[in-house]
Amino acid sequence: MSKKRIVVALGGNALQENPKDISAEAQLATAKETSKSIVDLIEEGHEITIVHGNGPQVGQLISVYEQSKEVPTMPFPECGAMSQGYIGYHLQQAIGEELNKRNMKKQVISIITQVVVDKDDIGFKNPTKPVGSFFTEEEARILEEKGYVMKEDAGRGYRRVVPSPEPIDIVESDIIKNLVDSGIIVITAGGGGVPVVLKEDRSLEGVAAVIDKDLAGALVGEILDADMLIILTAVEKIYLDFNKPSERGLDKLSIAEVEKYIEEGHFAPGSMLPKVKAAAKFVSGKKGRIALITSLEKAKDGIEGKTGTIIE
């Protein structure tokens, strides 16, 4: 098997196995299990860079500030940066421990990553990404006075919603490339990165938004000229008619097939759709690139072509 430069995008289940237990202790324990599959790939000789989600963690941080009467509200970009540090620390510790167990002399580092978005992105006109706690209508109106956009969420109450713009560039891209070229395992663009816009004076300003972590992973792959993007999720492969009697798994897809299935509405917007879009975007950037969508436990088998869905 040829050695590859791979970007691995970790799904939420790789950090929070039990959605009801979002404690630091539970996350670290899950990260230690996740690290075994990651180090398996490193042990095979692959060059691994890691991107991860941060949904539960940033939601937890935001909820603390939303519900506290004493603590001033923390801006959303700062909450994203805090979650990158918190998750990165756990992954660094877990991966480092697993490397030591196998007597592998590799270094691992996480980077607080700023990702550039277009201030005129259509996503800013229609915020749709729910974050944080549920509130009553009365509480929601008070939060709207702070400038929040609040929307009713399936009869469960009101939640803050933020835009989800497309990632354009990564501020720390040269640093990431230098570290990866030096053989260091890099954890970057956590939660899609902290969204920033470029001001007229060329300075950067953080904005209240969420970048899809799989699209950020595709961008990291583009910057590193990676051979492969692995998007890890809760299922072994992509399915048509998921959870229906007619369900069938897909082993390989071309870009044309991906576009056809998207147009036909086969993939759910909140789950598989952003993953296949990110995979297709990465693969279409350069001939010879491959994307793999599979579960964490099957990543090694997926690289060997034994399972998962390959997009090429």
C-alpha positions in Angstrom: 0.0 0.0 0.0 1.5 3.4 -1.0 2.0 6.0 1.7 -0.3 9.0 1.4 -0.6 12.5 2.7 -4.1 12.3 4.3 -6.4 14.8 5.9 -8.7 13.1 8.4 -12.0 14.9 9.3 -13.3 13.6 12.6 -17.0 13.5 13.2 -18.7 14.2 16.6 -18.8 10.6 17.6 -15.0 10.5 17.6 -15.0 13.0 20.5 -18.4 12.5 22.2 -19.4 8.8 22.2 -22.4 9.5 24.4 -24.2 12.7 23.4 -25.7 13.0 26.9 -22.3 13.0 28.6 -20.3 16.0 27.5 -18.0 16.2 30.4 -14.3 16.7 29.9 -13.5 13.3 31.4 -15.8 11.6 28.9 -14.3 13.5 26.0 -10.7 12.6 26.9 -11.7 8.9 27.3 -13.3 9.0 23.8 -10.3 10.8 22.4 -8.0 8.1 23.7 -10.1 5.4 21.8 -10.2 7.6 18.7 -6.4 8.0 18.8 -5.8 4.3 18.3 -7.4 4.4 14.8 -5.5 7.6 13.9 -2.1 6.1 15.1 -2.9 2.9 13.1 -2.8 5.1 10.0 0.4 6.8 11.1 2.0 3.4 11.8 1.3 2.4 8.3 3.5 5.3 7.2 0.8 7.8 6.2 1.2 11.5 6.8 -1.9 12.5 8.9 -3.4 15.9 9.5 -6.5 16.2 11.6 -9.6 18.4 11.4 -12.5 17.9 13.9 -16.0 19.1 14.8 -16.9 21.1 17.9 -20.7 21.2 17.9 -21.4 19.9 21.5 -18.3 21.7 22.9 -19.0 25.2 21.5 -22.7 24.7 22.4 -21.7 24.0 26.0 -19.5 27.1 26.2 -22.2 29.3 24.7 -24.8 28.0 27.0 -22.7 28.8 30.1 -22.5 32.5 29.0 -26.1 32.7 27.8 -27.6 31.5 31.0 -25.3 33.3 33.5 -26.5 36.6 34.9 -23.0 37.4 36.4 -20.6 36.5 33.6 -20.5 38.8 30.5 -21.5 37.2 27.2 -18.6 35.7 25.4 -18.5 36.5 21.6 -19.1 33.6 19.3 -15.6 33.6 17.6 -13.9 33.5 21.0 -16.1 30.5 22.0 -14.9 28.8 18.8 -11.3 29.5 19.6 -11.8 28.2 23.2 -13.3 24.9 21.9 -10.3 24.5 19.5 -7.9 24.7 22.4 -9.9 22.4 24.6 -10.4 19.7 22.0 -6.9 20.1 20.6 -5.4 19.6 24.0 -7.3 16.3 24.5 -6.4 15.0 21.0 -2.7 16.0 21.5 -2.6 14.2 24.8 -4.4 11.1 23.5 -2.5 10.8 20.3 0.8 11.5 22.1 0.1 8.8 24.6 -0.8 6.2 21.9 2.4 7.1 20.0 4.4 6.6 23.2 2.8 3.2 23.8 4.0 2.1 20.3 7.5 3.7 20.7 6.8 6.0 17.8 8.9 9.2 17.9 6.4 11.7 16.4 5.3 15.1 17.6 1.7 16.4 17.6 0.4 20.0 17.8 -2.9 21.8 17.5 -3.3 25.2 16.0 -5.9 27.8 16.7 -7.0 28.3 13.1 -8.6 31.3 11.5 -10.5 30.6 8.3 -11.3 33.4 5.9 -14.9 33.8 4.7 -16.5 36.3 2.4 -18.5 39.0 4.3 -21.0 38.9 1.4 -21.4 35.1 1.5 -25.1 34.2 0.9 -25.0 32.4 4.3 -25.0 35.7 6.2 -28.3 36.6 4.7 -30.1 33.6 6.1 -28.6 32.2 9.3 -29.6 28.6 9.8 -27.1 26.8 12.1 -28.6 26.4 15.6 -26.2 26.8 18.6 -26.4 26.8 22.3 -29.4 26.3 24.6 -33.2 26.3 24.2 -35.1 29.3 25.4 -38.7 30.4 25.9 -40.2 32.9 23.5 -39.9 35.6 26.2 -36.2 34.8 26.8 -35.6 34.7 23.0 -36.9 38.2 22.6 -34.5 39.5 25.3 -31.6 37.8 23.5 -32.7 39.3 20.2 -32.2 42.7 21.9 -28.5 41.7 22.2 -28.4 41.2 18.4 -28.9 37.5 18.3 -31.0 35.9 15.6 -33.4 33.4 17.3 -35.6 30.8 15.6 -38.1 28.3 16.9 -36.7 24.7 16.8 -39.3 22.0 16.1 -41.5 22.8 19.1 -38.7 22.5 21.6 -38.2 26.2 22.2 -36.1 28.9 20.6 -32.4 28.7 19.8 -29.8 31.1 18.5 -28.9 30.6 14.8 -25.8 31.7 13.0 -24.7 31.8 9.4 -22.6 29.0 7.8 -20.5 30.6 5.1 -18.1 28.8 2.7 -14.4 28.7 3.7 -12.1 30.6 1.3 -8.6 30.5 2.8 -6.7 29.7 6.0 -4.7 32.5 7.7 -2.2 30.0 9.1 -1.8 28.0 5.9 2.0 28.5 5.6 2.5 27.5 9.2 0.4 24.3 8.7 2.3 23.4 5.5 5.7 23.9 7.2 4.8 21.8 10.2 3.4 19.0 8.0 6.4 19.1 5.8 8.5 18.7 8.9 6.8 15.4 9.8 4.6 16.9 12.6 1.0 15.6 13.1 -1.1 18.8 12.9 -4.6 19.3 14.4 -6.1 22.3 12.6 -9.4 24.0 11.6 -11.2 22.6 14.6 -14.9 23.1 14.3 -14.3 24.4 10.8 -12.0 27.1 12.2 -12.7 30.5 13.6 -14.5 32.4 10.8 -12.9 35.8 10.0 -13.4 38.4 7.4 -10.8 40.6 5.8 -11.4 44.3 6.5 -10.6 47.2 4.2 -7.3 47.9 6.1 -6.4 44.2 5.6 -6.9 43.4 9.3 -9.0 40.4 10.3 -12.3 40.4 12.3 -14.0 37.4 13.8 -17.6 36.9 12.9 -20.5 34.9 14.5 -20.7 32.0 12.2 -20.1 28.2 11.9 -17.9 26.8 9.0 -18.7 23.2 8.1 -15.8 21.1 9.3 -15.8 18.8 6.3 -15.6 21.8 3.9 -12.7 23.1 6.0 -11.1 19.7 5.8 -11.3 19.8 2.0 -9.7 23.3 2.1 -6.9 22.0 4.3 -6.4 19.1 1.8 -6.2 21.6 -1.0 -3.6 23.7 0.9 -1.5 20.7 1.7 -1.9 19.2 -1.8 -3.1 16.0 0.0 -3.6 12.7 -1.7 -6.7 11.8 0.2 -9.5 13.2 2.4 -11.1 10.8 4.9 -14.4 12.0 6.3 -15.2 9.9 9.3 -18.8 9.5 10.4 -21.1 7.2 12.3 -21.8 4.9 9.3 -19.5 2.5 7.3 -20.4 4.0 3.9 -22.8 6.2 2.0 -26.2 4.7 1.6 -29.1 5.4 -0.8 -32.6 5.1 0.8 -30.9 5.1 4.3 -32.8 3.3 7.0 -35.4 2.1 4.4 -36.1 -1.5 3.2 -34.5 -0.5 -0.1 -31.3 0.8 1.5 -28.1 0.0 -0.4 -24.5 0.9 0.3 -22.3 2.6 -2.3 -18.7 1.5 -2.7 -17.5 4.0 -5.4 -18.8 7.2 -6.8 -17.7 9.6 -9.5 -18.2 13.4 -9.3 -21.0 13.1 -11.8 -22.8 10.5 -9.7 -22.4 12.6 -6.6 -24.0 15.6 -8.4 -26.8 13.4 -9.7 -27.6 12.0 -6.2 -27.5 15.4 -4.7 -29.9 16.8 -7.3 -32.2 13.9 -6.6 -32.2 14.7 -2.9 -30.7 11.5 -1.6 -28.6 13.1 1.1 -29.9 14.8 4.3 -28.8 18.5 4.6 -27.8 18.1 8.2 -25.8 14.9 7.9 -24.5 13.3 4.7 -25.0 16.2 2.2 -22.1 18.4 3.5 -19.8 15.4 3.6 -20.4 14.4 0.0 -20.1 18.0 -1.1 -16.8 18.4 0.7 -15.5 15.1 -0.7 -16.5 16.1 -4.3 -14.9 19.5 -3.9 -11.6 18.1 -2.7 -11.5 15.4 -5.5 -12.4 17.8 -8.3 -9.5 20.1 -7.3 -6.8 17.9 -8.9 -6.6 14.6 -10.9 -5.7 11.6 -8.8 -7.2 12.7 -5.5 -9.4 10.4 -3.6 -12.0 11.0 -0.8 -13.2 8.3 1.5 -16.3 8.4 3.7 -16.5 5.7 6.3 -16.6 5.1 10.1 -13.6 5.7 12.4 -13.2 2.0 13.1 -13.1 1.2 9.4 -10.7 3.9 8.3 -7.7 1.6 7.8 -9.8 -1.0 5.9 -11.2 1.9 3.8 -7.8 3.1 2.7 -7.1 -0.5 1.6 -10.3 -0.5 -0.5 -12.0 -3.1 1.7 -15.0 -0.9 2.8 -16.3 2.7 2.9 -17.3 4.8 0.0 -14.6 6.1 -2.4 -15.2 9.2 -4.4 -12.7 9.8 -7.2 
